[in-house]
Amino acid sequence: MPGPLVLAVEDDAASLAAVAHELRDRYASSYSVVATPSPDEALATLEDAAHDSEGVALVLAGARLPGTAGIDLLEHVRALHPDAKRALLVPWRPSEDSPTAEAILDAMALGRIDYYVRRPAASPDELFHHAITSFLLEWTKVRRSAPHTVHIVGETWSGRANDLRETFKRCAQPHAFCLADSDEGRALLAGAGADAKLPLMLLPDGRVLSDPTNREIAEAAGAPVDLEQDDYDLVIVGAGPAGLSSAVYGASEGLSTLVIDDGGIGGQARSSSLIRNYLGFSSGVSGGSLAEQAYEQAWVFGAKFVFMHEASSISPAGQSLIVTLADGRRVRGRAVVLATGVSYRRLGVAALEALNGAGVHYGGPISEGHAMKGRDAYVVGGANSAGQSALYLARYARRVGLVVRAPSLDAAMSHYLIRAIEATPNVEVMIRTAVVGGGGDGRLQHLVLRDLVSAAERTVPADGLFVLIGARPHTSWLPDAIARDGDGYVLTGQDVAAAARWPLERSPFSHETSLPRVFAAGDVRSGSVKRVASGVGEGSVAIQQVHALFEAAARSADHGSRPDRASAA
Ligand SMILES: Cc1cc2nc3c(=O)[nH]c(=O)nc-3n(C[C@H](O)[C@H](O)[C@H](O)COP(=O)(O)OP(=O)(O)OC[C@H]3O[C@@H](n4cnc5c(N)ncnc54)[C@H](O)[C@@H]3O)c2cc1C
């Protein structure tokens, strides 16, 4: 085959001819385009392609096919080619054809298709091509052999090699890992030269880095590491959705803006394979794509970014604030937005802590899907992030166990996810169950599950464990002057006043912390709604308040008064 397969199967002869023409005309030089009216022929082609290294990029199927429904065929595609994008070919206004509309809504809700595509109405039909190229782009990003992939070779799954994988997971950089004693690892090592030391990093531009330093890793991940200046209007700590939103609004509204993150872009959202509830993305968007777009958007407005640097303290200095980085460097901002989010609580099982990165993972499974192909995976947690992760893993894994302490999923998971899980045969929901042990030889091989009602324990084979059991805010580095609630989340606005922690005469802004001119947005803020959209909204609100603060300060300066007078109390 000349390239990855793009397959269309459609009963309607005119529609099939139009689809075939559009696909061949635009993609035949890079993809192997096959168009057929026969579902049997389509399945035979897909089965043949299972032995082809190029893989299957996209399958389009008409809603009604001879002897089967397009949706059923597309579901079969998922079992054969979990990465392939799957879309239903529909008439111009699917919402007016009730059976088609219902089929789409149902299939989307249950994750049986990725989306729908309208049949081409003209040639060229750019609307059709827009949908096709979006699918092809998403498919390319997921493929391990995507362009610009960094290859990492390690002796074991854990240790320094795992640090490297974790770093790349948090950056906008495709990467692939293999063990040194695998066929691929041996080939990469042989090509790297006699001096190569593990872990080894092979960059897309041909450079080879032996046991690289953090700085080399950061540069390879495309993350700028140096501060260009040390004085800004606005310093944002955290480059998740809330921090990125603050950066877009701050920079676009003329504030000199610096964003600091101890990893890369996207925060937790990066570990989400498909965010379906973010406004404007009807077919969903991966957290990685959303973060990359937001980063570009902030960057073109002039925001500066420093990655792989942890903020370790913050202190007032006159009318400014000093943020100190873990390496001792300091930046000054007239205002600071804290958008440091949260990270997942640990299971607290020592045997499993030792296997962190070697089959045990905290957070979503987005970069581990392939590694779970044909294997047994477990997800611990009962909220939406756990449900989403289980569905994502079900595309690859032989079997997925969703381990939940609660008596049902209803308490913490959205209805649409519960429906999708119920309709996915290889996901087993284990209620009133806890993971209490596990182990393996250098890599996770088994788990011990306890039935919380009978206290009975059983050992099950397991290749992957993904833990999403609630969050802990990243606030331990903050000074006492920034008040927090009992769980460590940052208090803002009225909550600060109510806790009698506000030191000035003026009232705090609704997103301002107890340290004046320091704002908080997103998951880290006490009482916030833990969602991408809320984080993005809070980021923009915080910036509007930063402007109001600066304007008030400018007015006070004009009148010769002190902008922030301490309260008499
Ligand atoms: C698997 C998964 C699936 C999800 N799915 C959805 C979904 O479908 N829809 C939805 O709306 N929400 C979803 N969420 C929740 C959503 O991702 C979060 O609500 C959102 O990311 C919060 O954004 P944030 O910017 O407040 O914080 P975060 O995303 O947590 O980002 C905080 C950033 O700050 C950095 N940081 C922390 N401390 C420091 C420091 N001292 N110095 C420098 N940097 C620091 C962190 O490394 C991180 O990059 C999901 C979450 C997960 C894990």
PDBQT file of the ligand as one rigid body, heavy atoms in Angstrom, charges set to zero:
ROOT
HETATM    1  C1  LIG A 601      -8.188  12.783  32.824  1.00  0.00    +0.000 C 
HETATM    2  C2  LIG A 601      -8.930  14.083  32.996  1.00  0.00    +0.000 A 
HETATM    3  C3  LIG A 601     -10.049  14.338  32.215  1.00  0.00    +0.000 A 
HETATM    4  C4  LIG A 601     -10.742  15.553  32.356  1.00  0.00    +0.000 A 
HETATM    5  N1  LIG A 601     -11.813  15.780  31.540  1.00  0.00    +0.000 NA
HETATM    6  C5  LIG A 601     -12.464  16.950  31.601  1.00  0.00    +0.000 A 
HETATM    7  C6  LIG A 601     -13.557  17.218  30.720  1.00  0.00    +0.000 A 
HETATM    8  O1  LIG A 601     -13.929  16.400  29.881  1.00  0.00    +0.000 OA
HETATM    9  N2  LIG A 601     -14.158  18.424  30.821  1.00  0.00    +0.000 N 
HETATM   10  C7  LIG A 601     -13.780  19.366  31.723  1.00  0.00    +0.000 A 
HETATM   11  O2  LIG A 601     -14.354  20.452  31.717  1.00  0.00    +0.000 OA
HETATM   12  N3  LIG A 601     -12.765  19.132  32.591  1.00  0.00    +0.000 NA
HETATM   13  C8  LIG A 601     -12.099  17.948  32.550  1.00  0.00    +0.000 A 
HETATM   14  N4  LIG A 601     -11.071  17.689  33.426  1.00  0.00    +0.000 N 
HETATM   15  C9  LIG A 601     -10.753  18.700  34.464  1.00  0.00    +0.000 C 
HETATM   16  C10 LIG A 601      -9.907  19.838  33.875  1.00  0.00    +0.000 C 
HETATM   17  O3  LIG A 601      -8.809  19.299  33.156  1.00  0.00    +0.000 OA
HETATM   18  C11 LIG A 601      -9.432  20.783  34.980  1.00  0.00    +0.000 C 
HETATM   19  O4  LIG A 601     -10.551  21.315  35.638  1.00  0.00    +0.000 OA
HETATM   20  C12 LIG A 601      -8.594  21.923  34.413  1.00  0.00    +0.000 C 
HETATM   21  O5  LIG A 601      -7.437  21.428  33.760  1.00  0.00    +0.000 OA
HETATM   22  C13 LIG A 601      -8.154  22.903  35.529  1.00  0.00    +0.000 C 
HETATM   23  O6  LIG A 601      -7.355  23.884  34.959  1.00  0.00    +0.000 OA
HETATM   24  P1  LIG A 601      -6.353  24.767  35.826  1.00  0.00    +0.000 P 
HETATM   25  O7  LIG A 601      -5.642  25.658  34.856  1.00  0.00    +0.000 OA
HETATM   26  O8  LIG A 601      -7.088  25.398  36.939  1.00  0.00    +0.000 OA
HETATM   27  O9  LIG A 601      -5.321  23.772  36.515  1.00  0.00    +0.000 OA
HETATM   28  P2  LIG A 601      -4.408  22.593  35.942  1.00  0.00    +0.000 P 
HETATM   29  O10 LIG A 601      -4.962  22.067  34.678  1.00  0.00    +0.000 OA
HETATM   30  O11 LIG A 601      -4.234  21.659  37.081  1.00  0.00    +0.000 OA
HETATM   31  O12 LIG A 601      -3.016  23.324  35.601  1.00  0.00    +0.000 OA
HETATM   32  C14 LIG A 601      -2.167  23.824  36.613  1.00  0.00    +0.000 C 
HETATM   33  C15 LIG A 601      -0.746  23.964  36.084  1.00  0.00    +0.000 C 
HETATM   34  O13 LIG A 601       0.064  24.646  37.051  1.00  0.00    +0.000 OA
HETATM   35  C16 LIG A 601       1.329  23.984  37.156  1.00  0.00    +0.000 C 
HETATM   36  N5  LIG A 601       1.908  24.263  38.498  1.00  0.00    +0.000 N 
HETATM   37  C17 LIG A 601       1.454  23.836  39.694  1.00  0.00    +0.000 A 
HETATM   38  N6  LIG A 601       2.238  24.320  40.687  1.00  0.00    +0.000 NA
HETATM   39  C18 LIG A 601       3.207  25.065  40.106  1.00  0.00    +0.000 A 
HETATM   40  C19 LIG A 601       4.322  25.822  40.592  1.00  0.00    +0.000 A 
HETATM   41  N7  LIG A 601       4.602  25.942  41.917  1.00  0.00    +0.000 N 
HETATM   42  N8  LIG A 601       5.126  26.463  39.697  1.00  0.00    +0.000 NA
HETATM   43  C20 LIG A 601       4.875  26.382  38.358  1.00  0.00    +0.000 A 
HETATM   44  N9  LIG A 601       3.822  25.668  37.839  1.00  0.00    +0.000 NA
HETATM   45  C21 LIG A 601       3.005  25.024  38.703  1.00  0.00    +0.000 A 
HETATM   46  C22 LIG A 601       0.969  22.521  36.961  1.00  0.00    +0.000 C 
HETATM   47  O14 LIG A 601       2.101  21.741  36.571  1.00  0.00    +0.000 OA
HETATM   48  C23 LIG A 601      -0.067  22.620  35.831  1.00  0.00    +0.000 C 
HETATM   49  O15 LIG A 601       0.559  22.625  34.566  1.00  0.00    +0.000 OA
HETATM   50  C24 LIG A 601     -10.332  16.507  33.324  1.00  0.00    +0.000 A 
HETATM   51  C25 LIG A 601      -9.209  16.246  34.115  1.00  0.00    +0.000 A 
HETATM   52  C26 LIG A 601      -8.503  15.056  33.961  1.00  0.00    +0.000 A 
HETATM   53  C27 LIG A 601      -7.282  14.788  34.803  1.00  0.00    +0.000 C 
ENDROOT
TORSDOF 0
